[in-house]
Each structure stands twice: as C-alpha cells, then as structure tokens.
Amino acid sequence: MKKYIIQSLRLTLVLIVLLCVLYPLGIALAGRLSNGKGGGEKIIKNGKVVGYALLGQSFTKPEYFWGRPSAVGYNAAGSAGSNKGPSNKDYLKTVSDRIDTLLKYNPTIKKADIPADMVTASGSGLDPNISEQGATIQIKRIAVARKMDERKVAELVVKHTDGPYLGLFGPTSVNVLKLNLALDELK
Amino acid sequence: MNTELLGIIATYLLTLIIAIPLGKYLAKVFAGEKVWTDFLKPIEYGIFKLSGINPKDEMNWKQHLKALLTINLVWLVYGFFVLIYQDKLPWNPDGNPGMPADLSFNSIISFVVNCNLQHYSGETGVSYLSQHYVMMFLQFVSCATGIAAAVVLFKAFRDKTTTNLGNFWDFFVKSITRLLLPLSLVIALILTFNGTPSSYEGKDQFISVQGDTVNVSRGPAAGFIAIKHLGTNGGGWFGANSAHPLENPNYLTAMVELIAQVIIPIAMVIAFGFFIRRKKLAWTIFGVMTIGMLLLLIPTLSSELGGNVAIEKMGISQTTGAMEGKEVRFGPAISAYWSTVTTIISTGSVNSMHDSSMPLTGVWQLLGMMINSFYGGCGVGILNYFIYLIIAVFISGLMVGRTPEFLGHKVEAREIKIAALVTLLSPFLILAGTAIATYTFNNHGDANWAVQPQNWLNNPGSHGFSEMLYEVTSSNANNGSGFEGLGDNNIFWNVLTGIVLLLSRFLPIIGPIAIAGLLGAKKFIPESAGTLKTDTKTFALMTFAVIIVLNALSYFPALTLGPLAEYFTALSR
C-alpha cells in the first residue's frame, strides 16, 4: 500500500509538469501565430478596439442591426443562457413582448416574417450572429433611420451573409458587429 | 440535401474514419506490439523512472484496483485544497475568490470522476492555476484512469486462463502519452487557429460600438477544451461551455469537438475486439450501440427541428427549428446531434442549453444518460456495457437451461451478484437522490442555504421536476451536463451530487474489473456446439432487449412525471 502511495505522488508530480506546464505552454507559443495572437481576435476602428470578432455585443439603436436577445445582456465576463423551459408561462410572455417590440420598431414587417432566433435568447448570451432572415426584416428600419437607399443596405446584408461551412455543412449566418461596422463605413 | 443534416452525417462519418483505425492502434499499443509512436518510449521511460515504477510488474485484479483507487485519492486531496486556497495561490489574474468547502468538495470529486458537473462558473469561480493544475490535469488523468481500467478487463479475456493482468501504471501512462496528449495537441491547435484563446492574458476591457464598457474573460483555454472533449469530460472553460463563441468559434470547431468526444469511446470497442482476437464480438457490440444511438438521435432531431409549439402558436416562423438556448452559427440540427452524443457518452459538454430543449428531447437526453453505454465514456462505456452483457448471458443461460458462459469462462453466482448490484446501483442513486431533493424542495423550502430550496427551480411545474431529475441523473452517469436553471451551488446539491458521483464512478469500475478478474482466473472451456455464442445477431438483440427492459422498468415513472408530463400537458401538437 505504501508503495502505491509513493508511486502515486511521484507520478502525479511528473504528470503535472508534462500536462499543466509543457502542454499549454506549447499551445500558447503556437497560438502567437494566430489572428489575435492567442488572446482572441479584436476588431479595431480608428485605432481603438471596438469589439471581438467572435463576441456579440449589444445593439439597441434603431440605426444599427440588432442581435439576438441575451440572457446576460452581452456580458462577456459572465456567459449564460436563459435556461427557460419551453412551456414556462413567464418565458412565453417575454417572447411575446419581444415580438411586439420588433413589430413596433419595424412597422412594415408581418409576424410570420420574424424568425425564431430574433425572439429567443442564445445559449451563451454572446451569440455574434443572427439568421439572414433576422437581418432582412431590419433593413427597412435602418434605411429610414439612416436616410439611406434601402437597396444599399440590402446589398450589404447579402455581402455579410456567411454561407454553410465549405458551402456544404451547417446553417447560414450574419455577423452583426461586422455588418454594423460596414454600415457605419458606408456613410 | 439540407446542409444542416449533411453536417451531422459528415461529422459522424469522419468520426468512424478516425475511430476505427484508432481502435486497432490502441489494441496494439496496449498489447505491447510495434506501433509508429514507439519513438515516444524514452519519454515513458523517463516518467516511470522519475516515479519509481517498473512497468513490467504484473498485477492481479485486486492490485490494479488498489493502484487505481490510491492515485485517485491522492488527486482528491490535492485538488480539494488547491480549490479552497486558490485566492492565496499565484496565477489568479481575474482575482477570483477561494471556493467554500462544500463547493470544493463537489468540484474536485466531479473532476476526479470524469464528470465535470460544474456548480461554479468558469469566468468567476476559478483561477487560471485551478483551471490548469486541477481541472485540466484531471481531465487528462481521469480519462486515462477509465481507459486503463478497461484495458485490465481486456487483458482478462485475452489469454485462456490468467491472473496476470499487466501493469496499471503502464496502461495509464500509455493512455496519456500515446493517445490523449498527442491528439489533444492537434485539436488544441485547430481551436487556437479558429479563434479560441490560448495566451495567458487575463480579462480584457473595451468600449463597444454603442459606447458600453465590456469586460471580456479570456485565458489559456484551447488546450483545456481539447482534452475536455477527447477525454469525454465536458467541463467548460467558460460558464456557457461550448455554446460560448470563444470556446467553440464556428461550425468547423463544432465538428472537431463532436468528433473528438466520440472517437475514443468507439475506438475502445474496436480495440476490445482486436485485443482479445474476437473482432466479430466488437462489431456486434458496436452495432448494438450504434442502433441505440440512432434510436435516440432521430426523435431528438425531429423534436428540435419541429420547434416550440407554444411559439409557433404566436405566429412566429420556426423554419430553423427551436432556437432558445441555441447559437445561430450551429443551428438546431447539429445542436440536437450534440445533445445526443454528449448524453450517451459521458461528456456533458453542451453547445446549446438543455434546460431549454423541447420536452421530448429531454426524455432522450435523460434516457441516454440512464443507459450510459451507447458508446459511453472513455473506457467506462465498455465497462458499463460489459455489465449488461453479463446480465444478458445470465438471462439467456436461464432461458436455454444451461450454465452461462462468457468467452470460455463459466459465469457463476458470485459474478452475477456483482453484476446485479452494479445494475441496481444506478436506479437506486437516481431515484433516491431525486426523491430526497423533491422532498426537501416541498417540505423544507425555507432552509437557510446559499440558495433556498424554494428558489432552486428556474421553471415551474413538471419542468422544474425535470431539472432535479436531470441533475441527479447527470451525476450518476458521470456526465456533467445540466438543466442549468437549477440553483445548484448550495450545500444540499454540492453534497448530494458529490456522494452520487463518487459511488457511481468507482463501483461501476470495481464491479466489472472484479468480474473480469474472477472469470479470467477460471478454467478455460473450449467452444462446443452447446456454447452460447455472444457474437451473433440473436445475442445482440438479447443484449439490446436487456438494456431497454432494465432501463424502462427503472425510469419510466420518473420520466413520466418530468418531461413526458410537460409534453402532454403543454406542448403536444
């Protein structure tokens, strides 16, 4: 028994060096070659960091495309979903309120145009994307708020729609932050 | 064809393309045959030398268990204290506090047993030191423990009659050097180059486009996330686990993380067949597991792609399926696939929030964890399946009226007793645990704990019951996913699930190894016309029936009170 305890202690120490020191160090070194040097890819505008490419942020003004509802208000230091069950009455009331808000700010759209992702909270609370349909229903509002040609905004949405991976696998999506920055540049 | 479904098919096919050769390779590694990774031998030699271990010392099954339990105990003690004192230890750039004793008790057990049930949140609950030196360390070694235990079982059936079952340390170290570490490196690099952070920088802050100040949790996560999946651990670096955009940046990484978590469980089945030179048996087991997987996956897909009926009634278009708790870049199809594989094998990482899944999906998630051997966790999946095999051998033996045999060894009263005890353990822990929780919720709602029992549940009615049932089931399966709405960071849940975790990890490892050790030592009986063959389609069907009947009898009432009730009262079409 004593033999096993000593062997266990020594083996644990050796493995800590291998797995907790060397292994992550190797990855960190390799990571310096990646976009964002392993610290997450930042988006810089006029010399200032305005966001992370992968992290959604809160957009509430009418002249910007809105992202999905977030259970944590896009807090990138406290990710979480709503964890609301599908039959929860309070939750369904919240969804219904979100529908009303969308209809209020986008008076030209119909209920049936609203895709599910625009009225449901994401898993992380930081979803950087919306569906293409989610962007399409906001085009008119943004064109009016920015006094821009609706077609130009629509073109921008198409340009910022990412197709399935390799054109084959998975859904299409729109990165809200990148789309909004492009929108600002158009002016 | 729909690109989302195509994504699932591609992911599963790639899994097989990697897992099957990997299984053959593992059989050779553990048999000590020549393989191309033999250039790593000097490193292993160094590890053994420094640890005072002679990897050629043969052990019997009892010595194996002693070694296994001793080193696990060392990790428990070590990790418990690191977590409590993490605020006083170095490398805590975000300034997170030390854990209270009950949370540390729960967290350390949870990581030692390969469960990774997390009652803390990665961003605020642990230091970088704890993340690497406790959590990630245990993700490697707990998985290696499971694999080494399975190899002990393989060893018992390789030779005709034997008590020499190889050396535990040898299996354990080789699992790391020849399998986990190299593959984790590859996966971690893929993640890093797709955007997962890997540098040691702490929290960042920026001003958003609309002028909000935003804090961003980061840290060296890529290596952690690689082994989290490969080792079927599942604990997230961030609170939102693999739904978090930094933990799982895009569709490619989702595919990689999905493949990573399934390859070892499948490879172990293949390795079993090649190791004991009965390939047909391995394919039969693989067949049963795959059919089981599909039977859980297809209805899950159908209920998630169908969307939430209550939202449909509001007039919203759900052409993309149910989206609450899901990420747009993944979509509901691969999220449904993820929820199936993460529950049938014991990973428990999530890319969507299970609490917000459709009620019928909840049934399949729970059932996947209750069965816990359709592929199953690293190493332990095949150990769990072995228990079902022994029960099936016993029942078939009774049906045809002869002494049951398994792979040339008589299965007698002692082995059956052990198998029966292990089989009964799961329903006992799950049902008794849920009953205690429900009782406490109803009768001691105002107990003065960090979260009062009356505030435990995030959802009312039967869904609330499902939250408690899921938590205990996930603990028992060493799974680690949760209906995360449950307020679980308080002394009740920390202690209850801690105890469930310990029992449900070690007894189902001790049981199969004891049975295998006992059987392996018995006289070998050559196959004859009267032998019950265990690699036939008939026997596969028998095993499948045993699995379904045992689990249906044990859990149907509980499932009825939870997700089934929710479905039929509120959300059926």
Interface residues (C-beta under 8 A of the other chain):
Chain A: M1 Y4 I5 I6 Q7 S8 L9 R10 L11 T12 V14 L15 I16 L18 L19 C20 Y23 P24 G26 I27 A28 A30 G31 R32 L33 S34 N35 G36 K37 G38 G39 G40 E41 K42 K48 V49 V50 G51 Y52 A53 L54 L55 G56 Q57 S58 F59 T60 K61 Y64 R68 Y74 N75 A76 A77 G78 S79 A80 G81 S82 N83 K84 G85 P86 S87 N88 K89 Y91 L92 V95 S96 I99 K111 A112 D113 I114 P115 A116 D117 V119 T120 A121 S122 G123 S124 G125 L126 D127 P128 N129 I130 S131 Q133 G134 P164 Y165 L168 F169 G170 P171 S173 L177 N180 L181 D184
Chain B: T3 E4 L6 G7 A10 I47 L50 S51 G52 I53 K66 A67 T70 I71 L73 V74 W75 Y78 S121 E123 T124 H132 Y133 M136 F137 F140 V141 W169 V173 I176 L181 S184 L185 A188 L189 T192 F193 G195 P197 S198 S199 Y200 E201 K203 D204 F206 I207 S208 V209 Q210 D212 V214 N215 V216 S217 R218 P220 A222 G223 F224 F238 G239 A240 A243 H244 P245 L246 P249 N250 Y251 L252 A254 M255 G307 N308 A310 I311 M314 G315 I316 S317 Q318 T319 T320 G321 A322 M323 E324 G325 K326 E327 V328 R329 F330 G331 I334 V350 N351 S352 M353 D355 S356 S357 M358 P359 N458 N459 P460 G461 H463 S466 F483 E484 G485 E566 T569 A570 L571
